[in-house]
Amino acid sequence: MRPAMNHRPQASLVHVMEELGGTLLDVVAGEVSPDRFIEAVAIHDPRDEPEAPRNAIVLGVGLENSAEVLQVITRLGLSGAAGLVVRAPFAADEELVAAAQQTGVVLFTLSRGTTWAHLAGLFRALMTPGGPDDARPVTFGGILAGDLFAMANAIAALLEAPVTIEDRNAQLLAFSHAPESSAPTVTRGRQLPQHYTRLLEEAGVLQEINRSDSPVVVPPLDDPDSSRTVMAVRAGDEMLGTIWVASPTPLSEEGMRALRDSARLVAMHLVWQRTDADAERRLRADQLRSVLDGGPGAAEAAHRLGLREEPVMVLALSLHAPATDQLPHAAVAAERKRIADAFSVHLLFAQPRSIVGLIGDVAYGVLPVVATTPDAEESAVRLANEFLTRVRSSQRLFITIGGVVQEISQLPRSRSSADRAMRVLRADVVDTQVARLEDVHAESLLLELTGAARDVPSGPLARLLAYDETHQASLVDTLRAWLDAMGDVTAASAAMFVHQNTFRYRLRRVAEVGRLDLDDPSARFAVQLQLRLIDIRRDR
């Protein structure tokens, strides 16, 4: 019997296997009971104690040998987890089968070629909230909003053929399952293989699908049974995805009309999913903003986000558009959201308790750490560099790392150091995309001074600049070389490619024209600081 509604997203294990079994998932140990539900998706962290919320399905990333899996299943059983997924191929020995039976944790294998992020998305799609106790659930065409699997099954029933729904990047979102009475040749809808997609692109079929407002019949290219009818799913002029119908014979006129009508319904579901996801993203971002700002509501927001009292640090990610970039604001916002989502997934795989939120134009991540402070910061730098090597963007990405703090209430301090480092990277005064504040501390201090001292140079430096401009001289360069060489005339003259005697003459002219006492440490410091501020303003 189904448990009382608790208004939490959930799906029964039976429903999960009906939709994903045989295609993406297989049971290798344990029993799929009709009274077991999944209410959360968790990622196993091999560097931490295996833990998950009650009734969670756990993604066992990196688990390969039976001893490790046995240990994880035993501990997950104590927390009431529903299942553990490992990468295929994996064979369960007798001890593992017995442990799965005893703990009630079902062991699944994930087929090759499916990413963990994709599987997590499918689980969340199946965990669609709603039920008889919910007030006025949102539906489109009689189907609960966002339930693309139900939509795929409905279209398949209308057309009597397997159906898949993909997003605009050709990623599988949902598929139908064939009724038991179907002929053996009619198989469950599956994502198109990559080689077939390449053939479609080379033949110009994908371009035709993108342009057409009607179903497109795709002839067999390399397989006599690969004939399909495809309908683009759009919201206005925006391409949202496609519906693929695997039918060995052409659809009738009535079938074509039903496919067109179905595409409009699927578009409503996809737009609702995106809107719902945006609302959840904004809520988490608002909660994270409260935590990072500090104040009276910070503790409650941290609790809602599931943050613990443990050592944590802040990572900040920002996109930097080139000066010549003419992308529309909407395109930049969409790219920022895409990168922030990818950053969230990246941190989740590194640390399942991490939190990411997009606040303004910066994606902030809160990363729990278990190592000592230097090791934790170095690990965060490696993690940031790994992300930059994996993610491609038309914008330049910057990631800064705040210091480790021991309590959640101290997170504003970590965020402040990440923000100060980000200001340096955005100013393009250093040639790096990843930095801690201590890596760019001098540049940060100078940038802060530029905010307080925006006047034109004064005193000796102003006189030298004016003389150089009038006489096409190089007294300022002479002074800069001498200061950079810490008063070493030999090194300074070599840097300017002039004889030492020539350099000494120019240095005397610096003192005379600028009325500058080069023996005075305070005077030297003042002009050196002004020179550096000029360089920073020029770089910006």
N, C-alpha and C positions, 0 to 999 in steps of 0.2 A: 504494500500500500504506500502511496506517495505521502511523504511527511507533510506536516502543516506548512503552508506557505510562509516563508520568512523574508520575502521580498528581496532575496539575494539571487544574483544570476546563478543558475545551476543547470546541469544536464545529467541524466542518468547514464551509468556506464553502458547499459543496454543500448540507449540511443546513440552513444558515441560509437559503439561497435557497428550499429546498423549503418551509420554514415561513413565511418572511416575504416572499418574492419575489412581486411582483404585487399585494400588498396594502399593505405598508409600504415595501418596498425595491425599487429597480430598478437594474440595472447600466447605467452610461453609458460606462464605459471600463474596459479590463482584462479579464482572463479568470478566471472562477471555476474554479479547478483543484481536482480531487478530492483532491490531496495537500496542500492548504493548510488550516491549522486556525487558529482564533482562540483565544487563551489569556488575553486580558485586554481590558478596555474602558478606553480612555483618552479624555480630553477635550482638544481642541486649545486652547491658550491663545494668542491672537493677540499678547499682549505678551511672549511668551517664545519661545525657540527651539523649533520643532516637534520633539517627541521622543515616543517611545512605546516600551514594551517590545517585544521580538521577538514576532511573531505577534499583535500587538494590532489591534483594530478601533478606529479613531479617530473620534470624533464631532467634525466640523468646525463647531462652533458659530460662527455669524457669518461663515463663508466664503461669499462670493457671486460674486466675479468670477474669471475663468479664470486670470489672472496669479497671484493669491493661491493658488488651488488647485494650480496647476502648481508653484509654489515649495514648498508643503507636501508634495506627493506626492514630489517629488525628494528632499527631506530625509528623509521617512519611509522611502523605499526604502533608505537607508543603514542604518537601524536594523532593517530586516527586518519592518516592519509589514505586516499582511495586507490592510488596507483602510481607506478613508476615506469617511465619510458626510457629504454636504452636503444642505442643504434643497432640495427641489424647488420650482419648476422650475429645472433647470440643464442647459445644453447644453455638451457637451465638444467643443472644436475639435480639429483634426488634431494639433496639437502636444501637447495634453493626452492624447489617445488614445495617441500614441506613447510619452509619458512613462509612462503607466500600464502599457503593455505591457513597456517596458524595465525598470521598477523592480519589477514584480510586485505593485504596490499597486492593488487593485481600487477603482474609484471608484463609489460607490453614491449614489442620491438617496433622501431620506426624504419620504414623502408628507405633504402638508399636513394639519394637524389632529392630528398625533402629536407629543407632547412628547419632548424629548431624554431626560428622566429615564425616561419610559415605555419608550423604545427601549433604554436602557441596562439596564433591568430585564428586558426580553425577551431581550437578548443573554445576560445572566447566567443566566436560566432555561434557555436552550438549552445553555449550557456546563456541563451536569450531569456531575459526575465519576462514574466507574465504568467497569468493563470486566472482561474475563476474568481479568486479573491482580490485581484488587482482592480483598481478603479479605472475604468475606461482605458484599456490598453490601446496603444496606437496600432492600427492595422492599415494595410494597403491591399486592396483586392481580397480582403478576408484573411490575409496572412499577417501574423504579428510583424511589426516593423523590424527590419534588419535580419529576419530569418531567411537568408538566401538559400539554405538547403531546402526548406519547405517550398520556396519559389521554384527552385530547379526541379523538384519532384512534381510540382503542379504543371509546369511547362511540359515535362516529359510525359505526363499522363495525357495532356491535350494532344501532343504530337505523336505519341506512341513511339518514342525514340529517346535514347539517353541524351542528357543535357549537361553541359558544364557552363559555369559563369566565371569569367575572368575579369580582372581589372585592366586598366589601360596599359599596364606594363606586362601583360600576359601572365600574371600570377593567378593561380587557381584560387577562387573565392569559395565556390560551392559546386557540388555535382549531385546529380540524381542517382538513385539506386533502382535498378531494373526490377519490375515485379516478378514474382516467382513464375508467373505464367508466360513470361517472355520467351521467345525462341532463343536457342542457344547462341545464335549469332549476335543477339542484341546484348551488349555488355554494358556494365556501369560506365558512366561518363568519366573520362580521365583527362588530365591536362595533356595538351599536345606535346609530343616529344620535341626536343630542341631542333633536331635535324629537319623535322617536318615544318617547323616554324620558319627555318631558314629557306626551305624550298618555297614556301608561300611568299616570303619576302622577295626572293629572286624572281618569282613569276609575277610580281606586282599585285598579288591578291590582297595582301594586307593594306596596301594603299587604296585599293578599290573599296575594301570594307570601311576604311576610315572616311572615305568620301561619300559613300552611299547612304541614303535614308531608307533603303529597302533591304530585305534579306539578300545575301550574296551566296550563290551556290558555288562551292569550292569543289572542282573536279578532282578525282584521284590523281595524285602526283607520283607516289612511289608504292602505293598499296591499293589494290582494287577495292578494299573494304574501307578506305579512308575518306569516302565522299562525305562532305558535311555542308550544312547550311548555316550561315553565320549572320547574326544581326547585331549591328552596333548599338550600344546603349548610350544615350546622350541626355544631357540636361542643358537645353538651349544649344549653344554652339560648342559646349564642352564635351569631349569624349570621356565617358566614365568607365567603359569596359565593353565586353562583348558576350553574346550568348552563342554557344556552339551546339548544334544539333547533329548527332551522329546518325544519319539516316542513309541506308544503302540506296534508297530510291528517292527521287525528288519529292518535296512536299507539295501537297495540293494547294490550290489557290486559297482554300479555307485555312490550311495549315500556315501558309505564308502570312495571312492576315492575323491569325492567332499569335504568331511569332512577333509581328510588329506591335500588337497590343501588349504582349508580355514585356517587350523591351521598355515600354513606358512605365509599367509597374516596377520592373527591376530598377529603373532609374530612380524612382521614388524611394525604394528601399536603400539604394546606395547613397543618395543624398541624405536620407535620414541617418544612416550609419555615420556618415561623415559629420553631420551636425551634432549627433549624440556624442561622438568622439571628441569633437571640438569643445562641447560643453564640459565634458569630464576633464579635458586637458586644461581648460580655463580654471576649473575648480581646484585642481591640484596645483596649478601655478599660483593661484591666490593664497592657498594654504602655505605653499613654500615661501611666498613673499613675506607672509606674516612671520614665519620662522626666521628668515634671514634678516628681517628688519628688527626683530626683537620686540619687546613690549608686552602688554598684558595678555594678548591673545596668542602669543607664540607657543606656549606650552600646550594649549588645546590643539592648535594646528599641527604641532609635532606629533601629538598622540593620534590624530586622525590620519596622518601620513604613515604611521607605523614606525616612526623613528624611535630608537632606543637611546638610553643613556650609555653611550660608548664613545670611544675616540672616533671623530669624524673630520672630514675636510671638505671644502667647497672647490669644485671645478667650474670654471666659466668658459662657455664657448660662444664665439661671436663670428658673424660673417662680415667680411670687409669687401664692399663693392668697389671695383676699380673706378677711377674718376671718369673714365669714358663709358661706363656702364649705363645703358639707356633702358634697362629692363623696367616694365611697368611695376608699380607698387605692388599690385596683386601677385605678380610672378615672384617678386622678391620675398613677399610674405609666405607664399606657398613653399618656396625653397628653404626659407628659414624654418618652417614647420617640419619639412621633410628631414632636414639635417638634425633638428632637435629630437625627432622621433628615433632616428638612427643612433644618436648619441645615447638616448635612454636605453635602447636595446643593448648597446655596447657595454654600458656600465652595469646593466642588470646581469649580463653574462659574467662580468668580472666579480660582481658582488650583488647577490640577489636582494639585499636590503637597501640598495641605492635608490635615490629619488631624483628625478629630473623634471624641471618645469621651465617653460619659456616665459620670461619676464621681460617685457619690452622687446628689445632685439638681441637679448642675451639668454642663452639656455644655461641655467645653473643646475649643477648636479651635486647632491650631497652623498659623499662616498664614505661608508664606514670603513675603518682600517683596524688591523690587528697588529701591524708591525710597529717598530719604534719610529719616531718622527722622521729621521733622515731616510730610513728605508721606505717608509710610507710615501714620502714625497717623491722619491726616485721611482717608485713603482707607479705612482700617478703620472709622472712624466712619460714613462714607457707606455702606459695605457693610452695617454693622449696621442702619442706619436703613432701607435698602432691604429687608432681611429682615423687619423689623417691619411695613413697609407691605404686604408680600405675604402674610404668614402671619397667620391668625386663630386665636385661642385664647380659651377661657373664662377662662384665667389671664392675669395681667399678666406680660409678658416683660421681662426686664432683660438688657442686654448690656454688658459692660465690656471695655476694651481694655488689655492690658498693654503695657509698653514694648518697643521693638525691642531684641533682643540679637543679637550677631554670631555666636554659636556655640550649638550644640544644648545643650552642657553648662550654658549660662546660662539655659535655659528656666525653671528654678524661680524665678529672679528676676522674669521677666516674669509668671509665674503669680501670684506674690505680690502684685504691683501690681494685677493684675486682681481678685484676691480682696479686697484692701483696698477697691477702688472698689465691688465688689459689696456689701460689707457696708454701705456708705453707701446704695446704692440700695435695698437690702432694708429698711433702717431707715426709709425714706420721709421722710428729712430734706431731700431735694432733689426737685424736680419734673422728673425726666427719666428716660428709660428706657435711654439710652446714655451712657456716660461713660468717660473716661480717669481715672487716678488724679490727674493734675495738675488736672483739672476740679473735683475734689471733695476736694482735699488737706486743706483746713482742716477740713472735716466729718469726714474720716477720722481726723485727729489727735484731734479732740474725742471721737469715738466710742471711740477707744482709751483716752482718759482716763476715760470713763465706766466702763470695765471695771476700772480701777484705783482709781477714787474713787466708790464706791457709797453712801457715807454721806450723810445728810441735810445740807443746807447748814448751815454753822457761822459763827461770828463775826458781823460786821456784817450780812450778808445774812439770817442766821437771826433776828436781832433785828428787822430791818425787816419780814420776812414775818409774824412774830408780831404786830407792831404793826398792820399792815394788816388782819390777820384779826380782831383784837379791836376795832379802831376803824373798820372799813370805810373805811380810807384808801387812798391810792394812792402811797405813798412808793417802793415798788419800781418801779412804772411810771415815776415821775419820775426815779429813778436811771437806769433803762434808757434812757429818752429822752435824758438828758443825756450818757451814755456813747456812745450811737449817734451823737449830733450832735458828738462830740469836744469837748464843753465849750462849744458855741455855744448860749447861752441863747435867743437869738432863734429859731433853728431848732428847738430842743427844745420851747420853749413853743408854737410853731406846730403841731408834730406832736401835742401833747396838747390843742390848742385852748383854751389858757388864756392869760391876760395874763402878760407877762414878769415883772411884780412878784409875781404869784401864784406863778409857777414858782420865782422866787428864794426866796420864803418856804418853799415846800415843799422846796427843795433844802437850806435851812438845817436844816429838820426832819430830813432824811435824815442829815445829819452828826451832829445831836444824838442822835436816837433810835438810830441804828446805831453811834454812837461811831466814825465813819468819817472819816478825814482825806482829804478829796477832793483835796488838793494832793500827796498821796503817790502816785507812779506805781505802786509795788508794790501799794498798797492798791486802787487803781483796777483794776489788772490782775486781782487776785484776785477781786473781786466780778464783774467782767465775765466772767471764765471761768466762775464759778459760775452766773451767769445763763444763759450759753449752754448749759451742761450741763443745766440745768433744762429749757430749751426742747427739747433733743434727747430727753430722757427723756419729755417730754410728747408729742412727735411719735411716738415709738415705742410 
